[in-house]
Amino acid sequence: MTTPYPFTAVVGMDDLRLALLLNAVSPAVGGVLVRGEKGTAKSTAVRALSALLPELSVVAGCRFSCDPAAPDPQCPDGPHGNEPAVHRHARMVELPVGASEDRLVGALDIERALAEGVKAFEPGLLADAHRGVLYVDEVNLLHDHLVDLLLDAAAMGASYVEREGVSVRHAARFLLVGTMNPEEGELRPQLLDRFGLTVEVAASREPDLRVEVVRRRLAYDDDPEGFAERWADDEHGLRERIVAARALLPDVVLGDGVLRQIAATCAAFEVDGMRADIVMARTATALAAWAGRAEVTSDDVRQAALLALPHRRRRNPFDAPGLDEEKLDSTLDEFSDDPPEPDPDGTDPDGTDPDGGDGPPGGPGPGGPGGAPAPEEPGAGQDPAGGEDAGPPESRESGENGVPRQGGAPAERPATGAGEPFRARVLTVPGLGEGAAGRRSRARTEHGRTTGSRRPEGALTKLALAATVRAAPPHQRARGRSGRGLIVRRDDLRQATREGREGNLVLFVVDASGSMAARQRMGAVKGAVLSLLLDAYQRRDKVGLITFRGRDAALALPPTSSVDAAAARLQSLPTGGRTPLAAGLLKAHEVLRVEKLRDPARRALLVVVTDGRATAAGGGDAVAHAARAAALHAAGGVASVVVDCESGPVRLGLAGSLAASLGGTAVTLEELRADSIAGLVKDVRDEQHARTARHTTTNELRRVA
């Protein structure tokens, strides 16, 4: 067995070490989510924790780690009577990102269950992690169906396995620890809330600390056992402190005053539900026990808030994580039982003069002596581009099709703020895919509604009982059946085929040229793309961003699961210049070709955001070049949608022509809204077509079965 890196040898990362130790003291805190960039020793610190956990007493021979003092009455290996107890270390069980459902919850031998009528159950990782630690590296990349199982087990403290009338239940209470790189995508809010604490880690920028990290790591790699021996005394001391804190924990007093501070803090930051209050109370109690105190203080509440609230106050995936510490301090002061101390200059903490004045020193006015308003900064109230109120019309930026007037090159406009995001209507890829689990397009999946059956390829996972029973009767005479029973052989077994939803690669191609540079229009366009990004986050898609302007197109963001990274690139998007539409489509074709090689099962959805105008830097027929580039996507069968951004009383309909060349559809910015009348009409029409297609597919599958 590999010698783990000593926990006490980890350099820096005080918040991470504290969060892990608090969970070791009080597992009821609810686990830790460690967020940080790659190469910051997240996994090393988590794995080092296992050696510090106290030993467990378990029933000898029980595969589910039952406590001899209080065995699980429904344990599959029970009931337990007078079996001897054994002592062992708490387990650190790792859940691989690509694990199957059977590996997580356990597997039933369906063939033995059918043939012999016995419950032949093989425990999974949830059973192994009971009373220990379940560690998920790259937890944000975990498949949705595994996330759902984790949520159920974490909420109920038990795992249920039900297959065709055979049911097994066992206890599954574990400390959930996850690590993730935010650049690779965010977690679903439901799972995010299940983690008691969260910690942001980053590599130190202090040279001396970085040197010490490298020195210790090299020493450990050269001689793991010798390095661990040098830190053995520190490890023993830390382990003894954990044991002492656990013993003190039941005697720690959580007074009404600090409970009021906890409730006021959670209310001030508008966190959802009551789990945050409970986690903060448990964390503050563990902090007091860790410090050797028998009473929780305001400092414990403050530290608990910094660990328990940052991941719960995010209202959407584009909010920056973190907590406003000034707001936190003011809330704690407001609901503190201690009397406020006056400032050294003689004023009360609220800024009032104790002699009767009610304003700040220098006068009652908001801007200085005598209440005179503060002077405006130069240029205040003017448009940053030089106008006084509204931005210049598009004709001042460019001529027809984005060609600059008077022979001058169009100036690059600064980034325009995005409009308010809205609930976007669902854009899907037609047909039936087989990609990664998600929530966008129809796909054959392991989960969902049953649509038919087939012969199993490999291990049987979802038994189609009716189809299996129909397949067995023709062979009963040859199998020598006597009596009324039914002899079922392996050749009769049928695998259920199911239809669910998959996640797609949504590739945005955004026109940032001069013809799109009018401020109000570009703000609306960014708001629409931001809305589609939010929809992609909720549907577990990968996203990519291509922009085209000037002379060429650029890959602003390679395909990734981090939609907030795409949102950040979108916010800083400059505009202006010609409209190389063909270059944007060709760049998209190359990106999709490479992604197809990387992940053949993930289907793509191309979203082109443009008014349809096209100009070419080298002359020629720009519209014809764009049509030929669009034909490449149509020939490859790429699903595409053109978001028509053309505005004004006179419209050329170029975006519709582009959509026809792509073999896709065109929607206006207004139709993109799920709550618009035009969008609702399109949704009804599309749902009718989809229902007809599903009916046809179901009939075909039934005929095959």
Secondary structure, 3 states (H helix, E strand, C coil): CCCCCCHHHCCCCHHHHHHHHHHHHCHHHCCEEEEECCCCCHHHHHHHHHHHCCEEEEECCCCCCCCCCCCCCCCCCCCCCCCCEEEEECCEEECCCCCCHHHHHEEECHHHHHHHCCCCEEECHHHHCCCCEEEEECHHHCCHHHHHHHHHHHHHCEEEEEECCEEEEEECCCEEEEEECHHHCCCCHHHHHHCCEEEEECCCCCHHHHHHHHHHHHHHHHCHHHHHHHCHHHHHHHHHHHHHHHHHHHHCECCHHHHHHHHHHHHHCCCCCCHHHHHHHHHHHHHHHHCCCCECCHHHHHHHHHHHCCCCCCCCCCCCCCCCHHHHHHHHHHCCCCCCCCCCCCCCCCCCCCCCCCCCCCCCCCCCHHHCCCCCCCCCCCCCCCCCCCCCCHHHHCCHHHCCHHHCCCCCECCCCCCCCCCECCCCCCCCECCCEEEEEEEEECCCEEEEEECCCCCCCCECHHHHHHHCHHHCCCCCCCCCCCCCCHHHCCEEEEEEEECCEEEEEEECCHHHCCHHHHHHHHHHHHHHHHHHHHCCCEEEEEEEECCEEEEEEEEECCHHHHHHHHHCCCECCCCCHHHHHHHHHHHHHHHHHHCCCCCEEEEEEECCCCCCCCCCCHHHHHHHHHHHHHHCCCEEEEEECCCCCCCCCHHHHHHHHHCCEEEECCCCECCCHHHHHHHHHHHHHHHHHHHHHHHHHHHHC
